[in-house]
Amino acid sequence: MQLLEVCSTPHAAMPTRTPSSDNPYLASYRNPVLQEVEAFLSATGMTPARFGMEALGDPRVVSDMRKGRDPRSKTVAMLRQFIARETANA
């Protein structure tokens, strides 16, 4: 019964943690694929929204990763494939 009371807290009321909240290691950590994406954007001049739309159909993917989103391995693979394809065509 006590477990049920703990779990009945609405999700919106639960505190959220960002990667930089407590751990100094995480505060300085940058996702390797985000570094690759940032380098690609810098080299090509492509906007983050256009990159996200063309690579995944998600204009917010770069913004979300900048805010701490940790993409799944399938997503990382798709991002890297897009970068490789665009780099080869340049």
C-alpha positions in Angstrom: 0.0 0.0 0.0 2.8 2.4 0.8 4.4 1.7 -2.6 1.1 2.7 -4.3 1.1 6.0 -2.5 4.7 6.8 -3.6 3.9 5.9 -7.2 0.8 7.9 -7.3 2.7 11.2 -7.4 1.9 12.9 -10.8 4.8 12.8 -13.2 4.7 16.6 -13.7 5.3 17.1 -10.0 8.4 14.9 -9.9 11.7 16.8 -10.0 13.8 16.6 -13.2 17.5 16.5 -13.5 19.6 17.9 -16.3 23.0 16.5 -17.2 24.8 19.4 -15.6 22.8 19.5 -12.4 25.1 17.9 -9.8 28.0 16.1 -11.4 30.9 18.2 -12.6 31.9 15.5 -15.0 28.5 15.6 -16.7 28.6 19.4 -16.7 31.6 19.3 -19.1 30.5 16.2 -21.0 29.5 16.7 -24.6 28.0 13.9 -26.6 30.5 12.8 -29.3 27.8 12.7 -32.0 26.8 16.3 -31.0 30.4 17.3 -31.5 30.3 15.7 -35.0 27.1 17.5 -35.8 28.4 20.8 -34.6 31.5 20.4 -36.8 29.4 19.5 -39.8 27.1 22.5 -39.2 30.0 24.8 -38.9 31.7 23.5 -42.0 28.6 23.6 -44.2 26.7 26.5 -42.8 23.5 24.4 -42.6 21.1 25.4 -39.9 20.4 23.0 -37.0 16.7 22.8 -38.0 17.4 22.0 -41.6 20.0 19.4 -40.5 17.5 17.7 -38.2 14.7 17.7 -40.9 17.0 16.3 -43.6 18.7 13.7 -41.3 15.8 12.5 -39.2 12.7 14.5 -40.0 13.0 16.2 -36.6 13.9 19.9 -36.7 14.6 19.9 -32.9 17.1 17.1 -32.7 20.1 19.4 -32.5 18.5 21.7 -30.0 17.4 18.8 -27.9 20.9 17.3 -27.9 22.4 20.7 -26.9 20.0 20.6 -24.0 21.2 17.1 -22.9 19.1 14.7 -25.0 21.1 11.4 -25.4 20.0 9.9 -28.7 19.6 6.2 -29.1 22.2 4.2 -31.1 19.9 4.0 -34.1 19.5 7.7 -34.1 23.2 8.2 -33.8 23.8 5.9 -36.8 21.3 7.8 -38.9 22.9 11.1 -38.0 26.4 9.8 -38.9 25.1 8.3 -42.2 23.6 11.6 -43.2 26.8 13.5 -42.4 28.9 10.9 -44.4 26.5 11.1 -47.3 26.5 14.9 -47.4 30.3 15.1 -47.0 30.8 12.6 -49.9 28.5 14.7 -52.1 30.2 17.9 -51.3 
